[in-house]
Amino acid sequence: MPAPSQITVGLRDDRPVILPLSGLSLGLHGPGAPAVIRAVVTELVARSHRARAEVVIPSADAKALFTESECDLIGLATSLPGLTITSSLTAAITHLEAEVIHRARLMQATDEPDVPSLRTADPSEPLPALLIVASTQGNSNHVLQALLQFGHRYSIGGLILGSWPAGTSAHIAVEGAVARAEGPHSGSLIGARLFHVETDDAVDMLRTVRTSQGAAEPSATVRPTDAEVPELGDHTSLPAERNVDMPELEAPMPREQGRPIRLCLLGPVRLYATGMPVTTGLRRSAHDLLAYLALHPNGVTREQVIVDLWPDHDPQAGTTAFHTANNNIRRILRQATGLREPMFIIHAAGRYRLDPYLITVDLWDLTIALDKARQADNDAERRHALQPAAALYTGDFAADLTHEWAETHREYIRRTTTDALTHLADLTQAEHPEQALAILEQALDHDPYSEPLYRTIMRLQADLDRPDAVRRTYQLLESRLAAIDAEPNNHTHQLMAVLLNHRQRSR
């Protein structure tokens, strides 16, 4: 469905009162104003899954409007794609300014006069209708007023809790009656009775919307876009024997399983829809774009995607290549799932990301497991968190991609996961030495030139009284290093001698 351009806010003489959403600059005050604003917000959020709309509210205003009941609204917002709660009014304005800049660039590139025309010319750009809901705050009013002045062009509107001389102001009595109004829309509002929703009813409606959209129960108290995202490079609890410059790899918020799309990136890139492999129709560029977006679950700008995926293209050709790949992904996934409305790739605040409510990724599952291990309070919890890593890490990241960014992340993920598996083996060794040995051998399959890993295996084999296995492990290291014109260092050679001599003396 197209983004909404209007919203029905009430009745006047038994006829609907319809106001433009794009360019709306309306302030509501009086005892009935909060209930009317709640009605507008719940209506738009309910439509956001089908129509393209996003409501942006500073957290202080969200709490004032919705949380008289015992409800974690910010946690609820994590499950509602049409509702964004920011830390402050300044953050909300920054969010809108970023959208204005992004939309202005798109309009300039396509020579379109406004966002409605841009949506027609390029349907692949979601460009939702944006509504900021906020109370007035000093100097911020001037910035917000400037944004709303050009709101129609950029598909942005504002609903202000309080008097708003810069646009239309209306005094709302109890039960939504408009007692008086001033400004451009005053003629439509005076004498009207606006829709209104009490706090508990509004919260129940938002919960119902979340359930109807198949969203997970909220497990966090902040929206993912505002959260401090843990990085794989910060595993202080997982010891490593080497130091590397680690690129950023974001950990997404955990999502419940059962999504229609599964993207597998550990090994060659594979895509599944409703459990069946997608083997035809997907362009090579779309295949690469899926892997790239999975590395950035919190979103990445189109410009950065073009720089990394199409470095030899000029800006115009890169933009065309990006939209071609984007459209190809959406078309193929809609055909494969039979779902006609989802975008699968979300665009918001100038950033593109895979929809975590429709798509699961094995790399995300691995990242979450390693992050849980980093945050664990004790070895038992750490071992439990790391156990899925052994099953998940079935191959190198996107083994069939040759981009420089893929090579960089491939090496980083390999080393980070190998260190995690080594640590899991260390935690498992005392009670299950054979299982620990199997984990180490799996790690060796992924990092065949890691001498520290060979040394760890040799020590465990010696503890299990297997001298022949110690020799074979050393000989395997020798043969693999010889293939790259290298040889084991003295430390590894001395370790083998010590382990074998110690066994002979003990016998």
ZAKOL-755504 format. One record per residue (C-alpha): x, z, y; residue in three letters; residue number from 0. Coordinates in Angstrom, 1 decimal, decimal comma. Each point is the difference from the previous one (the first is absolute). Layout:
BEGIN
PT     c1     c3     c2  aa   i
PT      X      Z      Y ALA NUM
...
END
This chain:
BEGIN
PT     c1     c3     c2  aa   i
PT    0,0    0,0    0,0 MET   0
PT    1,1   -0,6    3,6 PRO   1
PT    1,1    2,8    2,2 ALA   2
PT   -3,0    1,5    1,8 PRO   3
PT   -0,4   -0,9    3,7 SER   4
PT   -3,0    2,2    0,7 GLN   5
PT   -1,4    3,3   -1,0 ILE   6
PT   -3,6    1,4    0,0 THR   7
PT    0,0    3,4    1,5 VAL   8
PT   -3,7    1,0    0,3 GLY   9
PT   -3,5   -1,1    1,0 LEU  10
PT   -1,7   -0,5    3,3 ARG  11
PT   -3,7   -0,8    0,1 ASP  12
PT    0,3   -0,5   -3,8 ASP  13
PT    2,6   -2,7    0,5 ARG  14
PT    3,6    0,3   -1,1 PRO  15
PT    2,6    0,8    2,7 VAL  16
PT    3,0   -2,3   -0,8 ILE  17
PT    3,3    0,4    1,7 LEU  18
PT    3,1   -2,2   -0,2 PRO  19
PT    2,7    1,6   -2,2 LEU  20
PT    2,9   -2,1    1,4 SER  21
PT    0,6    1,0    3,6 GLY  22
PT   -2,3    3,1   -0,3 LEU  23
PT    1,0    2,6    2,6 SER  24
PT   -2,6    2,7   -0,4 LEU  25
PT    0,2    3,7    0,8 GLY  26
PT   -2,6    2,5   -1,4 LEU  27
PT   -0,4    3,5    1,2 HIS  28
PT   -2,6    2,7   -0,3 GLY  29
PT   -1,1    2,2   -2,9 PRO  30
PT   -1,1   -2,9   -2,2 GLY  31
PT    3,1   -2,1    0,5 ALA  32
PT    2,0    1,1   -3,1 PRO  33
PT   -2,8   -0,7   -2,3 ALA  34
PT   -0,4   -3,5    1,4 VAL  35
PT    3,7   -0,7   -0,3 ILE  36
PT   -0,1    1,2   -3,7 ARG  37
PT   -2,7   -2,5   -0,7 ALA  38
PT    2,0   -2,9    1,5 VAL  39
PT    3,1    1,1   -2,0 VAL  40
PT   -1,7    0,4   -3,3 THR  41
PT   -1,8   -3,4    0,4 GLU  42
PT    3,2   -1,9    0,7 LEU  43
PT    2,0    1,7   -2,8 VAL  44
PT   -2,8   -0,7   -2,4 ALA  45
PT    0,2   -3,7    1,0 ARG  46
PT    3,8   -0,2    0,0 SER  47
PT    0,3   -0,7   -3,7 HIS  48
PT   -2,1   -3,2    0,4 ARG  49
PT    0,4   -0,7    3,7 ALA  50
PT    3,4    0,2    1,7 ARG  51
PT   -0,1    3,1    2,2 ALA  52
PT    2,3    3,0    0,6 GLU  53
PT   -0,8    3,2    1,9 VAL  54
PT    3,0    1,8    1,5 VAL  55
PT   -0,5    3,7    0,9 ILE  56
PT    2,6    2,6    1,2 PRO  57
PT    0,0    2,9   -2,3 SER  58
PT   -1,2    2,6    2,6 ALA  59
PT   -3,0   -2,1    0,7 ASP  60
PT   -0,7   -0,7   -3,7 ALA  61
PT    0,0    3,8   -0,7 LYS  62
PT   -2,3    0,6    3,0 ALA  63
PT   -2,4   -2,6   -1,2 LEU  64
PT    0,0    0,5   -3,7 PHE  65
PT    1,4    3,3   -1,3 THR  66
PT   -2,5    2,6    0,7 GLU  67
PT   -0,6   -0,3   -3,7 SER  68
PT    2,7    1,0   -2,5 GLU  69
PT    1,5   -3,5   -0,3 CYS  70
PT    3,5   -1,3    0,1 ASP  71
PT   -0,8   -3,0    2,1 LEU  72
PT    3,6   -1,2    0,3 ILE  73
PT    0,3    0,1   -3,8 GLY  74
PT   -3,3   -1,8   -0,2 LEU  75
PT    1,3   -2,7    2,3 ALA  76
PT    2,8   -0,8   -2,4 THR  77
PT   -2,7   -1,5   -2,3 SER  78
PT   -1,8   -1,9    2,7 LEU  79
PT    1,7   -3,2    1,1 PRO  80
PT   -2,3   -0,4    3,0 GLY  81
PT    1,0    3,4    1,4 LEU  82
PT    3,3    0,8    1,6 THR  83
PT    0,7    3,5    1,3 ILE  84
PT    3,1    0,3    2,3 THR  85
PT    2,0    3,0    1,0 SER  86
PT   -1,0   -0,3    3,7 SER  87
PT   -1,6   -2,2    2,6 LEU  88
PT    3,4   -1,4    0,9 THR  89
PT    0,5   -1,0   -3,6 ALA  90
PT   -3,4   -1,6   -0,1 ALA  91
PT    0,8   -2,0    3,2 ILE  92
PT    3,3   -1,0   -1,5 THR  93
PT   -1,9   -1,3   -3,1 HIS  94
PT   -2,2   -2,1    2,3 LEU  95
PT    2,9   -1,3    2,1 GLU  96
PT    1,8   -1,2   -3,1 ALA  97
PT   -3,1   -1,8   -1,1 GLU  98
PT   -0,4   -1,6    3,5 VAL  99
PT    3,7   -1,2   -0,1 ILE 100
PT   -0,5   -1,4   -3,5 HIS 101
PT   -3,2   -1,8    0,8 ARG 102
PT    1,4   -1,4    3,2 ALA 103
PT    2,9   -1,5   -1,9 ARG 104
PT   -2,3   -1,6   -2,5 LEU 105
PT   -2,2   -1,4    2,7 MET 106
PT    3,0   -1,4    1,7 GLN 107
PT    1,3   -1,6   -3,2 ALA 108
PT   -3,3   -1,6   -0,8 THR 109
PT   -1,1   -0,7    3,6 ASP 110
PT   -3,2    1,8   -0,5 GLU 111
PT   -1,7    1,8    3,0 PRO 112
PT   -1,2    3,2   -1,8 ASP 113
PT   -0,2    1,8   -3,3 VAL 114
PT   -3,4   -1,5   -1,0 PRO 115
PT    1,4   -3,5    0,3 SER 116
PT    3,1    1,1   -1,8 LEU 117
PT   -2,0    1,3   -3,0 ARG 118
PT   -1,7   -3,4   -0,2 THR 119
PT    3,2   -1,9    0,2 ALA 120
PT    1,9    2,2   -2,5 ASP 121
PT   -2,3    2,0   -2,3 PRO 122
PT    3,0    1,4   -1,9 SER 123
PT    0,6    2,4    2,9 GLU 124
PT   -2,4    2,9   -0,5 PRO 125
PT    0,1    1,2    3,6 LEU 126
PT   -2,7    2,7   -0,3 PRO 127
PT   -2,1    1,0    3,0 ALA 128
PT    1,6    3,2    1,3 LEU 129
PT   -2,0    2,9    1,6 LEU 130
PT    1,9    2,9    1,5 ILE 131
PT   -2,0    3,3    0,1 VAL 132
PT    1,6    2,6    2,2 ALA 133
PT   -0,6    2,6    2,7 SER 134
PT    1,5   -0,6    3,5 THR 135
PT    3,4    1,5    0,7 GLN 136
PT    1,6   -0,3    3,4 GLY 137
PT    2,6   -2,8    0,5 ASN 138
PT   -0,9   -1,5   -3,4 SER 139
PT   -3,3   -1,2    1,5 ASN 140
PT    1,8   -2,6    2,1 HIS 141
PT    1,7   -1,5   -3,0 VAL 142
PT   -3,2    0,0   -2,0 LEU 143
PT   -1,9   -1,5    2,8 GLN 144
PT    2,5   -2,9    0,3 ALA 145
PT   -0,3   -0,6   -3,8 LEU 146
PT   -3,8   -0,1    0,1 LEU 147
PT   -0,1   -2,2    3,0 GLN 148
PT    1,3   -2,9   -2,2 PHE 149
PT   -1,7    1,3   -3,1 GLY 150
PT   -2,3   -2,9   -0,5 HIS 151
PT    2,9   -2,4   -0,3 ARG 152
PT    1,8    2,1   -2,6 TYR 153
PT   -3,1    1,3   -1,9 SER 154
PT    0,5    3,6    1,1 ILE 155
PT   -2,6    2,5    1,3 GLY 156
PT   -0,1    3,6    1,1 GLY 157
PT   -2,5    2,8   -0,5 LEU 158
PT    0,9    3,0    2,2 ILE 159
PT   -1,1    3,5   -0,4 LEU 160
PT   -0,7    0,9    3,6 GLY 161
PT   -0,8   -1,6    3,3 SER 162
PT    1,6   -3,5    0,4 TRP 163
PT   -0,2   -1,4    3,5 PRO 164
PT    2,2   -3,0   -1,0 ALA 165
PT   -2,8   -1,4   -2,1 GLY 166
PT   -3,5    1,2   -0,9 THR 167
PT   -0,8    3,8   -0,1 SER 168
PT   -3,1    1,4   -1,6 ALA 169
PT   -1,3    3,6   -0,1 HIS 170
PT   -1,4    0,7   -3,5 ILE 171
PT   -2,6    2,7   -0,4 ALA 172
PT   -0,8    1,7   -3,3 VAL 173
PT   -1,1   -2,4   -2,8 GLU 174
PT    1,6   -3,0    1,6 GLY 175
PT   -2,2   -0,5    3,1 ALA 176
PT    1,8   -1,8    2,9 VAL 177
PT   -1,0    2,0    3,1 ALA 178
PT    2,0   -2,1    2,4 ARG 179
PT    2,7   -2,6    0,0 ALA 180
PT    2,3   -1,9    2,5 GLU 181
PT    2,0   -3,1   -0,5 GLY 182
PT   -0,3   -3,5   -1,5 PRO 183
PT   -2,1    1,0   -3,1 HIS 184
PT   -2,2    2,6    1,8 SER 185
PT   -3,0   -2,3    0,0 GLY 186
PT    0,0   -0,1   -3,8 SER 187
PT    0,6    3,7   -0,5 LEU 188
PT   -2,3    1,8    2,5 ILE 189
PT   -3,2    1,1   -1,8 GLY 190
PT    1,5   -0,8   -3,5 ALA 191
PT    0,3    2,4   -2,9 ARG 192
PT    3,4   -0,5   -1,7 LEU 193
PT    0,7    0,5   -3,6 PHE 194
PT    1,5    3,4   -0,7 HIS 195
PT    1,5    1,8   -3,0 VAL 196
PT    0,8    3,7   -0,5 GLU 197
PT    3,4    1,1   -1,2 THR 198
PT   -0,8    0,8   -3,6 ASP 199
PT   -2,0   -3,2   -0,4 ASP 200
PT    2,8   -2,1    1,5 ALA 201
PT    2,6    1,5   -2,4 VAL 202
PT   -2,3   -0,6   -2,9 ASP 203
PT   -0,4   -3,6    1,1 MET 204
PT    3,8   -0,5    0,2 LEU 205
PT    0,4    1,5   -3,5 ARG 206
PT   -2,7   -2,3   -1,3 THR 207
PT    1,8   -3,0    1,5 VAL 208
PT    3,2    1,0   -1,6 ARG 209
PT   -1,7    0,3   -3,4 THR 210
PT   -1,8   -3,3    0,4 SER 211
PT    3,3   -1,8    0,7 GLN 212
PT    1,5    1,4   -3,1 GLY 213
PT    2,6    2,0    1,9 ALA 214
PT    2,0    2,8   -1,4 ALA 215
PT   -0,6    3,6    0,9 GLU 216
PT    2,3    0,9    2,8 PRO 217
PT    3,1    1,8   -1,2 SER 218
PT    1,8    0,3    3,4 ALA 219
PT   -0,8    1,4    3,4 THR 220
PT    1,5   -2,8    2,0 VAL 221
PT   -0,6   -3,7    0,2 ARG 222
PT    2,8   -2,0   -1,8 PRO 223
PT    0,9   -1,9    3,2 THR 224
PT    0,7    3,3    1,7 ASP 225
PT    1,8    1,8   -2,9 ALA 226
PT    3,7    0,6   -0,3 GLU 227
PT    0,7   -2,4   -2,9 VAL 228
PT    2,5    1,3   -2,5 PRO 229
PT    2,9   -2,3   -0,9 GLU 230
PT    1,6   -0,6   -3,3 LEU 231
PT    3,4    0,6    1,6 GLY 232
PT   -0,7    3,6    0,6 ASP 233
PT    0,0    1,4   -3,6 HIS 234
PT    2,1    3,0    0,7 THR 235
PT   -1,0    1,5   -3,3 SER 236
PT    1,2   -2,9   -2,0 LEU 237
PT    3,9    0,1   -0,2 PRO 238
PT    1,8   -3,3    0,3 ALA 239
PT    3,7   -0,8   -0,7 GLU 240
PT    0,2   -2,7    2,6 ARG 241
PT   -0,8   -0,5    3,7 ASN 242
PT   -1,7   -3,2    1,2 VAL 243
PT   -1,7   -1,1    3,1 ASP 244
PT   -3,6    0,2   -1,0 MET 245
PT   -2,7   -2,3    1,6 PRO 246
PT   -3,4    1,4    1,0 GLU 247
PT   -2,6    0,0   -2,8 LEU 248
PT   -3,3    1,5    0,9 GLU 249
PT   -2,1    2,1   -2,4 ALA 250
PT   -3,7   -0,7    0,3 PRO 251
PT   -2,7    2,6   -0,2 MET 252
PT   -1,1    0,5   -3,6 PRO 253
PT   -3,2   -1,9   -1,0 ARG 254
PT   -2,1    0,4   -3,0 GLU 255
PT    0,3   -2,7   -2,7 GLN 256
PT   -2,6   -2,5   -1,0 GLY 257
PT    0,6   -2,5    2,8 ARG 258
PT   -0,8   -3,7   -0,8 PRO 259
PT    3,5   -1,2    0,8 ILE 260
PT    3,3    1,1   -1,6 ARG 261
PT    3,3   -1,3    1,4 LEU 262
PT    3,1    0,6   -2,2 CYS 263
PT    3,3   -0,2    1,7 LEU 264
PT    2,3    1,8   -2,4 LEU 265
PT    1,3   -3,1   -1,9 GLY 266
PT   -1,2   -3,5    1,0 PRO 267
PT   -2,9    0,0    2,5 VAL 268
PT   -3,3    0,1   -1,9 ARG 269
PT   -3,6    0,1    1,3 LEU 270
PT   -3,1    1,1   -1,9 TYR 271
PT   -3,6   -0,1    1,1 ALA 272
PT   -2,6    2,0   -1,9 THR 273
PT    2,6    0,4   -2,8 GLY 274
PT    0,8   -3,7   -0,5 MET 275
PT    3,2   -1,6    1,2 PRO 276
PT   -0,3   -2,4    3,0 VAL 277
PT    2,2   -2,9   -1,1 THR 278
PT   -1,3   -3,0    2,0 THR 279
PT   -0,7   -0,8    3,6 GLY 280
PT    2,4    2,5    1,7 LEU 281
PT    2,5   -1,7    2,2 ARG 282
PT    3,7    1,0   -0,2 ARG 283
PT   -0,2    1,2    3,6 SER 284
PT   -3,1    2,1   -0,8 ALA 285
PT    1,8    1,5   -3,0 HIS 286
PT    3,0    1,0    2,3 ASP 287
PT   -2,4    1,3    2,7 LEU 288
PT   -1,7    2,4   -2,5 LEU 289
PT    3,3    1,5   -1,0 ALA 290
PT    1,2    0,4    3,6 TYR 291
PT   -3,3    1,7    1,1 LEU 292
PT    0,2    2,4   -3,0 ALA 293
PT    3,4    1,2    1,4 LEU 294
PT   -1,8    1,0    3,2 HIS 295
PT   -3,3    1,7   -1,1 PRO 296
PT   -0,4    1,4    3,6 ASN 297
PT    0,1   -3,5    1,4 GLY 298
PT    2,5   -2,4    1,6 VAL 299
PT   -0,3   -2,4    2,9 THR 300
PT   -0,5   -3,7   -0,5 ARG 301
PT    3,2   -0,7    1,9 GLU 302
PT    2,0    2,1   -2,3 GLN 303
PT   -1,5   -1,7   -3,1 VAL 304
PT    0,9   -3,4    1,5 ILE 305
PT    3,6    1,1    0,7 VAL 306
PT    0,5    1,2   -3,6 ASP 307
PT   -2,0   -2,6   -1,9 LEU 308
PT    0,5   -3,1    2,1 TRP 309
PT    3,3    0,6    2,0 PRO 310
PT    0,6   -3,8    0,4 ASP 311
PT   -3,4   -0,7    1,5 HIS 312
PT   -0,7   -0,2    3,7 ASP 313
PT   -2,7    2,4    1,2 PRO 314
PT   -2,8   -2,6   -0,2 GLN 315
PT    0,9   -1,1   -3,5 ALA 316
PT    0,5    3,6   -1,1 GLY 317
PT   -3,4    1,0    1,3 THR 318
PT   -1,6   -3,0   -1,9 THR 319
PT    1,9    1,0   -3,2 ALA 320
PT   -1,1    3,6    0,3 PHE 321
PT   -3,7   -0,9    0,4 HIS 322
PT    0,1   -2,5   -2,8 THR 323
PT    1,4    2,6   -2,4 ALA 324
PT   -2,4    2,6    1,3 ASN 325
PT   -3,1   -2,3   -0,5 ASN 326
PT    1,3   -1,0   -3,4 ASN 327
PT    0,1    3,6   -1,2 ILE 328
PT   -3,5    0,8    1,3 ARG 329
PT   -1,5   -3,1   -1,5 ARG 330
PT    1,6    0,5   -3,4 ILE 331
PT   -0,9    3,7   -0,2 LEU 332
PT   -3,6   -0,7    1,0 ARG 333
PT   -0,2   -2,6   -2,7 GLN 334
PT    1,6    2,2   -2,6 ALA 335
PT   -2,2    3,1    0,8 THR 336
PT   -3,2   -1,7    1,0 GLY 337
PT    0,1    2,2    3,2 LEU 338
PT   -0,8   -2,1    3,1 ARG 339
PT    0,3    2,4    2,8 GLU 340
PT    3,3    2,0   -0,4 PRO 341
PT    3,0   -1,2    2,0 MET 342
PT    2,5    1,6   -2,5 PHE 343
PT    2,7   -0,2    2,8 ILE 344
PT   -1,0    2,3    2,8 ILE 345
PT    0,9   -0,7    3,6 HIS 346
PT   -0,2    2,8    2,5 ALA 347
PT    2,0    1,1    3,1 ALA 348
PT    2,2   -3,2   -0,3 GLY 349
PT    1,1    0,9   -3,6 ARG 350
PT   -0,8   -1,5   -3,4 TYR 351
PT   -0,2    1,9   -3,2 ARG 352
PT   -1,5   -0,2   -3,5 LEU 353
PT   -3,4    1,7   -0,3 ASP 354
PT    0,7    3,1   -2,1 PRO 355
PT   -3,7    0,4   -0,8 TYR 356
PT    0,1   -3,3   -1,9 LEU 357
PT    3,6   -0,4   -1,1 ILE 358
PT    2,3    2,2   -2,1 THR 359
PT    3,7   -0,6   -0,2 VAL 360
PT    2,4    1,3   -2,7 ASP 361
PT    2,7    0,4    2,6 LEU 362
PT   -2,3    2,3    2,0 TRP 363
PT   -0,6    2,1   -3,2 ASP 364
PT    3,8    0,3   -0,5 LEU 365
PT    0,5    0,9    3,7 THR 366
PT   -2,6    2,7   -0,2 ILE 367
PT    1,5    1,5   -3,2 ALA 368
PT    3,4    0,2    1,5 LEU 369
PT   -1,4    1,5    3,2 ASP 370
PT   -1,9    2,7   -2,0 LYS 371
PT    3,3    0,8   -1,8 ALA 372
PT    1,7    0,4    3,4 ARG 373
PT   -2,6    2,4    1,1 GLN 374
PT   -0,3    2,0   -3,2 ALA 375
PT    0,7    3,8    0,2 ASP 376
PT    1,6    0,4   -3,4 ASN 377
PT    1,6   -1,9   -2,9 ASP 378
PT   -3,2    0,0   -2,1 ALA 379
PT   -2,0   -1,6    2,8 GLU 380
PT    2,9   -2,4    0,7 ARG 381
PT    0,2   -1,1   -3,7 ARG 382
PT   -3,8   -0,5   -0,1 HIS 383
PT    0,1   -2,2    3,1 ALA 384
PT    2,9   -2,1   -1,2 LEU 385
PT   -1,4   -0,8   -3,5 GLN 386
PT   -2,1   -3,0    1,2 PRO 387
PT    3,1   -1,5    1,5 ALA 388
PT    1,5   -0,9   -3,4 ALA 389
PT   -3,2   -1,9   -1,0 ALA 390
PT   -0,4   -1,7    3,4 LEU 391
PT    3,5   -1,3    0,5 TYR 392
PT   -0,2   -2,9   -2,4 THR 393
PT    2,2   -2,3    2,0 GLY 394
PT    1,8   -0,7    3,3 ASP 395
PT   -2,2   -0,4    3,1 PHE 396
PT   -1,4   -3,5    0,3 ALA 397
PT    2,6   -1,5   -2,4 ALA 398
PT   -1,1   -3,5    0,7 ASP 399
PT    0,5    0,2    3,8 LEU 400
PT    3,2   -1,2    1,7 THR 401
PT   -0,6    1,1    3,6 HIS 402
PT    2,7    2,1    1,6 GLU 403
PT   -2,6    2,8    0,7 TRP 404
PT   -1,0    0,0   -3,7 ALA 405
PT    3,6    0,3   -1,1 GLU 406
PT    0,6    2,9    2,3 THR 407
PT   -3,0    1,9   -1,2 HIS 408
PT    0,6   -0,9   -3,6 ARG 409
PT    3,4    1,7    0,0 GLU 410
PT   -1,3    3,0    1,9 TYR 411
PT   -3,0    0,5   -2,4 ILE 412
PT    2,2   -0,5   -3,0 ARG 413
PT    2,5    2,7    1,1 ARG 414
PT   -2,6    2,4    1,2 THR 415
PT   -2,0   -0,3   -3,2 THR 416
PT    3,1    0,2   -2,2 THR 417
PT    1,0    3,3    1,8 ASP 418
PT   -3,6    1,3   -0,6 ALA 419
PT    0,2   -0,9   -3,7 LEU 420
PT    3,4    1,7   -0,3 THR 421
PT   -1,5    3,1    1,6 HIS 422
PT   -3,0   -0,2   -2,4 LEU 423
PT    2,4   -0,2   -3,0 ALA 424
PT    1,9    3,1    1,3 ASP 425
PT   -3,3    1,9    0,3 LEU 426
PT   -1,1   -1,1   -3,5 THR 427
PT    3,3    0,4   -1,8 GLN 428
PT   -0,2    3,7   -0,9 ALA 429
PT   -3,3   -0,2   -1,9 GLU 430
PT   -0,1   -3,7   -1,0 HIS 431
PT    3,6   -1,5   -0,1 PRO 432
PT   -1,1   -3,1   -1,9 GLU 433
PT   -2,6   -0,8    2,6 GLN 434
PT    2,6    0,6    2,7 ALA 435
PT    2,4   -2,4   -1,7 LEU 436
PT   -2,8   -2,7   -0,2 ALA 437
PT   -0,7    0,5    3,8 ILE 438
PT    3,7   -0,4    0,8 LEU 439
PT    0,3   -3,2   -2,1 GLU 440
PT   -3,0   -1,4    1,8 GLN 441
PT    1,7    0,7    3,3 ALA 442
PT    3,1   -1,7   -1,3 LEU 443
PT   -2,0   -3,2   -0,7 ASP 444
PT   -0,8   -0,2    3,7 HIS 445
PT    3,4    1,0    1,3 ASP 446
PT    2,5   -1,3   -2,6 PRO 447
PT    3,1    0,5    2,2 TYR 448
PT   -0,5    3,6    1,0 SER 449
PT    3,0    2,0   -1,4 GLU 450
PT   -1,6    3,4    0,9 PRO 451
PT   -2,9   -0,9   -2,2 LEU 452
PT    2,2   -0,9   -2,9 TYR 453
PT    1,9    3,3    0,4 ARG 454
PT   -3,3    1,9   -0,1 THR 455
PT   -1,1   -1,7   -3,2 ILE 456
PT    3,4    0,6   -1,6 MET 457
PT   -0,2    3,8    0,8 ARG 458
PT   -3,5    0,2   -1,6 LEU 459
PT    1,1   -2,0   -3,0 GLN 460
PT    2,9    2,4   -0,4 ALA 461
PT   -2,3    3,0    0,2 ASP 462
PT   -2,1   -1,6   -2,8 LEU 463
PT    3,3   -0,3   -2,0 ASP 464
PT    0,0   -3,8   -0,1 ARG 465
PT    3,7   -1,0    0,6 PRO 466
PT   -0,6   -3,6   -1,2 ASP 467
PT   -2,8   -0,3    2,6 ALA 468
PT    2,4    1,2    2,7 VAL 469
PT    2,5   -2,7   -1,0 ARG 470
PT   -2,7   -2,7    0,0 ARG 471
PT   -1,2    1,0    3,4 THR 472
PT    3,5   -0,2    1,4 TYR 473
PT    0,6   -3,4   -1,7 GLN 474
PT   -3,3   -1,3    1,4 LEU 475
PT    1,2    1,0    3,5 LEU 476
PT    3,3   -1,7   -0,6 GLU 477
PT   -1,6   -3,3   -1,1 SER 478
PT   -2,5    0,0    2,9 ARG 479
PT    2,6    0,7    2,6 LEU 480
PT    2,4   -2,6   -1,6 ALA 481
PT   -2,7   -2,6    0,6 ALA 482
PT    0,3    0,6    3,8 ILE 483
PT    3,9    0,3   -0,2 ASP 484
PT    0,1    3,8    0,2 ALA 485
PT    0,7    2,9   -2,2 GLU 486
PT   -1,0    3,7   -0,3 PRO 487
PT    1,7    2,4    2,4 ASN 488
PT    2,3    2,7   -1,2 ASN 489
PT   -2,6    2,7    0,4 HIS 490
PT   -2,3   -1,7   -2,6 THR 491
PT    2,9   -0,6   -2,4 HIS 492
PT    1,2    3,6    0,2 GLN 493
PT   -3,5    1,2   -0,6 LEU 494
PT   -0,3   -1,9   -3,2 MET 495
PT    3,4    1,4   -1,2 ALA 496
PT   -1,0    3,6    0,9 VAL 497
PT   -3,4   -0,3   -1,8 LEU 498
PT    1,6   -1,4   -3,2 LEU 499
PT    2,9    2,4    0,0 ASN 500
PT   -2,2    3,0    0,6 HIS 501
PT   -2,1   -1,0   -3,1 ARG 502
PT    3,2   -0,4   -2,1 GLN 503
PT    1,2    3,5    1,0 ARG 504
PT   -3,4    1,6   -0,6 SER 505
PT    0,0   -1,6   -3,5 ARG 506
END
